[in-house]
Every structure is written in structure tokens, then in C-alpha cells.
């Protein structure tokens, strides 16, 4: 994890891009709530399993995280970020591209910040949705 709230979201997407899925649990509270492209997800275990199922089969991923805005309040913070994603095949050809707005809340425990809830709202996309998105979240 990180002690800087503004780095939590970029670090999550860096772990996903690098296929370091075992690093993801540290970024989320046990009772995290998420609204994603595959539906509503409750709990850290289900969220990490879904992130792995969606992203692990993709040969090459790149998420660009920009415009991170953190509004801290006590042991919490509201966060907004722009996320541009590119999913590529083995030859590094894009098969799906899109941009979303990530909005969520972080919770501080000691010096570390974890995501307690978030939504990922699609702004635009082009290309085909990977077959790995046949996975369904709970809810």
C-alpha cells in the first residue's frame, strides 16, 4: 500500500497492467463496494477475483490514470480520476480501448489508504469487449 492518497488509484492500475493480482487485496477494505463494467461487486475477495478474471487473460494492458483529485476529510477521502484503458492482443494490437471516470472513497488506517467504495463510469469505448467479460459479479 501507499501512504499517499493520490497514488492509490495509479498503483492499483499499475498492478493490474503488470498482472500483479496478488498485490491488489492490500488496496481494498474487506467490505469494499464497487460498481464496474461487469456489475456491482461486494467484498475484497470477490472484487479481486473479478479483476483477475477480467484482466489476467488479456495479453497486454495499459491504464493511464490522470487528473487524480483527492478531497480528504478526517480518516476518509473522496477521489476522482480519469482512466484510459487499452486492451491488446499478443501482437500488441488494441482490441478494446476506452475511457472512464473513477469515483470513490478511501479509508485511512494508520498511514495507509484503502479503497472502500468506487464506481467506474464509461465515457467512451471502441473495439470489441474481451470474451473474459463473460464473468459476472454478484448483485
C-alpha positions, -999 to 999 in steps of 0.1 A, spaced: 0 0 0 10 36 0 8 64 25 -2 89 -2 -39 90 -11 -33 104 -46 -12 73 -55 -36 46 -45 -56 46 -78 -25 48 -101 -9 19 -81 -40 -3 -85 -39 1 -122 -2 -4 -124 -6 -37 -105 -34 -47 -130 -12 -38 -160 17 -58 -146 -5 -87 -139 4 -85 -102 -31 -95 -90 -17 -108 -57 -9 -72 -48 -45 -60 -52 -60 -71 -18 -39 -46 1 -55 -17 -18 -91 -25 -7 -111 -27 25 -126 -61 34 -161 -47 28 -153 -27 -4 -183 -20 -27 -177 -14 -64 -199 -6 -95 -180 -18 -125 -185 -27 -162 -194 -63 -151 -219 -51 -124 -219 -45 -86 -193 -63 -66 -193 -66 -28 -162 -75 -8 -125 -76 -13 -123 -113 -23 -150 -110 -49 -135 -78 -63 -100 -91 -66 -113 -124 -82 -133 -104 -107 -104 -80 -116 -82 -111 -121 -108 -129 -143 -113 -98 -165 -77 -87 -169 -55 -118 -165 -64 -133 -199 -56 -100 -217 -21 -103 -232 -11 -66 -229 -29 -39 -208 -23 -2 -203 -43 20 -180 -34 57 -180 -46 74 -148 -47 112 -149 -64 141 -132 -64 125 -98 -83 148 -74 -83 139 -37 -106 156 -12 -95 144 23 -118 145 53 -105 130 86 -98 93 80 -115 94 46 -111 109 12 -132 113 -19 -113 106 -51 -119 113 -88 -96 102 -116 -97 98 -154 -87 63 -166 -79 55 -202 -76 18 -209 -62 -2 -238 -65 -40 -241 -42 -56 -267 -37 -90 -282 -4 -109 -283 9 -88 -312 2 -56 -292 -27 -46 -314 -55 -28 -295 -87 -49 -293 -106 -26 -269 -100 10 -259 -120 32 -236 -120 59 -210 -139 61 -177 -142 83 -147 -132 66 -115 -150 80 -84 -146 66 -50 -138 68 -13 -107 59 5 -103 50 42 -71 56 61 -58 30 85 -27 43 102 -5 57 73 -21 36 46 -51 43 24 -75 17 10 -105 19 -13 -138 14 5 -161 20 -25 -159 32 -61 -177 34 -94 -161 32 -128 -183 52 -153 -176 47 -190 -172 78 -211 -163 63 -245 -151 30 -260 -142 14 -293 -134 -22 -302 -146 -55 -291 -153 -65 -255 -130 -93 -244 -146 -127 -240 -133 -127 -205 -160 -103 -196 -184 -132 -196 -176 -132 -159 -204 -118 -137 -202 -100 -105 -225 -107 -76 -255 -84 -70 
